[in-house]
Amino acid sequence: MEETNNMLSVLESYTLNNSEDIAKEIADDFRNRRVEKNLTRDQVAEMSGVAVSNIVRFEQKGLISLKNLIGIAIALGYYSEIRNIFTQPKYSTMEELTQIRKNQKKKKAHRK
């Protein structure tokens, strides 16, 4: 049964292809971590400096500012995960990898 759950998790990650779905999933994961740590929204608000109303909106609708997301991530101990979100280049083809390597020293992108 656990193998089936793991496969479903993998498949689900490929079906989330719009920003609203991804935001809601992140919000659901946040709520699960908050509850696991036995923290109330008020406690997270106090720890993070994020207003309770923003935490409620995030949990219910997946809406939050980047600054507030960073604040609650740090408060729950997810500093490195949020800090490292764009640290590694992503590519799908060898051509993309070649272009990434070619552009690594650039400071600015140019139109083609």
Secondary structure, DSSP 8 states (H G I E B T S, - for coil): -HHHHHHHHHHHHHH--SHHHHHHHHHHHHHHHHHHTT--HHHHHHHHT--HHHHHHHHHH----HHHHHHHHHHTT-HHHHHTTTSS---SSHHHHHHHHHHTT-SS----
